[in-house]
Amino acid sequence: MNTPLFQIRLLVWLAALWLLGPARAYAEDFATVTAISAPDTRGRWSPVKQTPAAAKIEADARTPLFVGMPLQMGDRVVTEEARVTIRIGKSEHLTLSPGGDLVLQERSVLQQIGDVYYQVRNAFTVQYGTVQTAVEGTEFIVGGTTDAVDVAVTEGVVTVSNAGETVRVRRGRSVVATSGAAPTSPTKMPLSTARSLRSQAWTLGRPRLRLGFVANGGLYDESAGVEMRYFAAMRVLPAMNIVSDGGHALTPNSLRTGTGLGVEWAVGGFSVGGTAGVTVERWNYECGGQYAALHFGGSAHGRYSIDITRRLFLTGMARATANGSGVEASFGLGGGVSL
């Protein structure tokens, strides 16, 4: 055997495998089903691994979707009583509502019916009937029917074209394009509508987690003080969250560190609830002595949050606490992130 020639051939073969490997992986990872949600017997939406109510259609064959299922360009996906989130590449997502039907294409989607929420980057288009929506880096929903297409933008900017006319639609606005007519002028969406659209796309019936912090000031057992609080709220029912909070309060004579666990009711941007907690308080006396105490008690709180992006929000909070050291009342502003 000619050893040098064999080594050259082996190197060429390995190089070809290395070059073709990523291309094959990219093709396999063109799109992936990342979440499926379906209603249970009580009508509540819950995450599932697989459902016959969402499928890939190939000719006359129907293959139920499952979480982790790879999809290719040209695949047609339909949903009945199911919501499905599909990841395109590594960071773009689209969510089909019940009754959806679309075909995946390269940097585009042929939407045939239903509502679809898109979270995509630049150079992406959606064709729904005669209406074309082009993306400038955004999040938006395309719905309605082929005779009257609704486009609502929750982040960024899109252009909507129909009947030879094009309009630009910015965040918080929507347009309607009817068959054979130019798109309407963009109109402002109510904040509750935008929040509802985001919620449907993000949660898919799963708990939604919000993490935040608030800088507070108020009255702590007859002494004015400042406090840094943090909280985590996880949705477990449509209008109820499990909430955990904690904080560090500083007054002229003491330092308080506390933590609590409870529930809250959330409607729109408002959250009202209560927690049971424990607080460790440390005093510094003028004579130089120190003292520590452990207090058990409960607190009530109210928060109002405003989304400023898909992930970030601002919040204001009022809080009242009763424990072994007395009554505390504080108010503050802060922000956080939605996961």
N, C-alpha and C positions, 0 to 999 in steps of 0.2 A: 504493500500500500504506500502510495506517495503521501507521507505524513504531512508536509506543508500544505499540499493541495487539499487534503482532508480537513485540516484545521481551518483553512480559508472557507471551505464550504460550510463547515459547522458554524463559523462566525456569521456568515451570510444568513444561514437558516435561523440562528438565534436573533439576529437583528430584525429579520422579517417578522418573527413571532412577537418581538417587543413592539414593533410599529403597528402590527395588526391587532395586538391585544387591546390597547386603549381604544382603538376604533370600535372593536366589537363590544367592549364594555360601555362605550358611549351610546351605541345603538341600543343595548339592552337597558340602559338607564335613561332613555329618552323621556319616559314618564313612568310614574309609579303611583299606585293607589296607596294613600297614606292614612285615610280615615274613612270609616263608614258608620252611619248612624241610622237607626230604624226605630219606629214606635213600638213600645211594648204593649201588653194587653190592656194597660190603663191609658194608652195614648201618649205616654211620656217618651221622648226621644232619648235613646241610650246608645252608646257605642257598641258595635258588633264587629266580629272578625270577618263575617261573610253573610251575604243575604241574596236570595234569588230575586229580590226586588231591584237589584242593580246588576247590570250585565254588560259584557262586551259582545257585540253582534258581528258575526262573520258569515256573510251569505245567509243561509238558513240556520246556522248554528248559533246558539246562545250559551255563553259561558259566564256563570255567576262571578261577580267581582269578589276579591278577598283582599284584605290589608296586606300590602307588600307585593301585590301582583304587578308585574312589569307591563307597560303598554308601549306600542310602537306608533310611528307616524302612519296615518291612514286608519287607525282603529276607531271604531264607532262605539260610543258608550251611551247607555240609556239608563234612566232611573225611573222607578215607579214610586212606591212608598219608601223612599230611602234618600238620604243625603250622602254625597260622596265628595271627598277632597282628593285631588290628583296633583302630585308634585311634578313639575316640568323641570328637568335638569336638577339643579341642587337647591334653588332658592325661590322658584316661582310656583304659585299654586292657583288652582281654580276649584271652585266648589259648586257642584250641581245640586239644585234643589229637587224635590220630588217632581216627576213629570218632565225631566230634562232629556235632551237628545243632542249629541254633538259628535263631530269628527275631528280628531287631532291631526293637525298639519304642522309643517315646519314653520315656527314662529307665527302661527295663526291657528284659529279655530273656526270651523264651519258649524255654527250653532243653528240647529234645526227647530227646536222648540224648548220652552221652559225658561227658567231664570238661572243664570250662572254668575257667580261672584268671582272676579278675576283679581289676582294679586301678582302683577307681572311688571317687567321692566320695559325698556325702550324697544322699538322696532317689533311690535306685536300687534296683530290685527284680529278683529272678530267680524265675521260675516254672518248676518242674521237677515235672511230674506234679501231685500235689495239694499239694506242698510249696512254700511261698513264703519266700524269703530277702530281708530288707530290710536296707539298708546304713546304717550310721551313720558312714561314712567309713573305708574299710578295703581290705584285700586278702584274698581268700579263694578257695577252690576248691569248686565244686559238681560232684559226680560220682555214681557208682553207677548205679542204674537207677531207673525211675519207681516201682518197688515198694519200693526201699530207697535213699533219697537220702543221700549223705554230704556234709556241709558242714564244711570245715576252714578255720580262720581263721589267717592268718599275720601280719596287722597290723590293729589297730583292733577294732571290735565289729560283729557282725551279730545280727539277730533271725531265728529260724527258726520258722515256724508250720506246723502240720499238725493236722488233726482237732480244731480249735478250741483248741489249746494253743500257747503261744509260749514259747520259751526264748531267753535272751541268751547269745551265744557270744563270748568274748574271745580275744585273740591267744594262739596256742599251744594252742588247744583245738579239739575237733571233736565233732559230734553225728551221729546217724543217725536218720532219720525213715522208718519203714516205712509202707506203705499202710494208712490207716485208724487209725493209732496216733499218739499224741503223741510229739514228739521226745524222744530219750533225754537224760539229764543230760550236760552237757559233760564230756569227758574230756581229759586232757592229752596232747598229741602228743609223741612223741620228737623231740628237737632235730634228729636226722638226717632225719626225715620232713619237717619244716618246711623245712629247707635244700634237700632234694630238690625240693619243690614250687616253691620260688622259682627254683631253678636251671633247671627245665624251662620255666618261664614266661619267664625273662629271656634265656637264652642262645639258644634255638632253633637249636642246633648251631653258633652263631657263637662266635668267641673272646670270652671274658669278661675284662674288665680290672679289676684291683684296684690302687688307688693308696694308699700308706700311708707313715707316718713312725713312727719309734721313737726314744725317748730311751734311750741305752745308757750303761752304766758298766762298767768292767772293767780288764783288764791289757793295756797296750800296750808291748811290749818292756821288761818289768820296771818300768814306771812306771804308776801308777794314773792313769786319765783318764776323761773324759766324752765322749760322742759323740752327734751327731744324725744318724740314718740315714733314708734314704727309699728306697722300692722301688716297682716296677711289675711286676705279674705278669699275663701274658696266657695264657689257656687255649688250647692248640692241639690237644690230644687230651683224651679224657675224664678222664685222670688225670695229665696232664703240662702244665706251664706253662713258657713262656719268661719269664725273670725278669731284670730290670735293677735294679741297686741302686747306691747311692753314699752318701757321708757325709763328715762333718767331725769329726775327733777332736782333742781338746785335752788335752795332758799338761803337767806343769810346765815342760818345756823344749822342746816341739815342737808343731807344728800339722800334722795329716795330712789330706789331701783325696784321696779315692779314688773309683773307679767300676768297676763290673764287669758282666758279662753271662754268663748261664748258664741252667740248667734246674732245675726242681724237680718233685717228685712230690707231688700233693695228693690226700688221701683224707679226706673229711669236712672238719673244721676244721684238720687237720694238714697242713703243707707241709714237705718235707725236700728239700734240694738243694745245689747248689754253683755257684760262679761263678768265672770267671777275670777278673782285674782288674789295674789299675795304680793306684799310690798315689804322690802327691807329698808328701814330708816336708820340713818346714823347722824348723831348730834355731835357738835363740837362746842363745849362750854367755854365761857370766857376764862375760867380758871385753868384751862388746859385739859380738862377731863373729856372723855369720850363715852358715848352710850349708843347702843344699837337695840332696835326692837323689830319684831316681826308682826305685820298686820295682815289680817284676812278681811276681805270685804268684796264689794261689787261696784260696778260702774255702769253708767248709761252714756251712750254717745250718739251723735248724729253727724253724718258727713255728706257733703255734696261734691261730686267730682265732674270735671269737664274734660273730655278727650281732646288733646291737642294734636296727636297723631294716632296711627293705628295702635302703637304700643304705649305711648306716654300720656299721662293725664295730670291735671292739677286738682288739688282737693283742699277743702276747708273743713275743719272739724271743731265741734263743741263737745265738751266732756265733763261729766260730774261723777265724783267718786265718794263713797262713804266707807270708812274703815275704822279700825281701832284708834286712829290718831285724830279723827275728825272728818270734816268734809272738804273736798277739793273741787274747784271749778276752773276750767281753763278753755282757751280758744286758740286756734292756730291755723296756719297755712302750710301747705307742702305739696308733694307730688309723688309720682310713682310710675310703675311699669305694669302692663297687663301681659300675662303669659298664656 
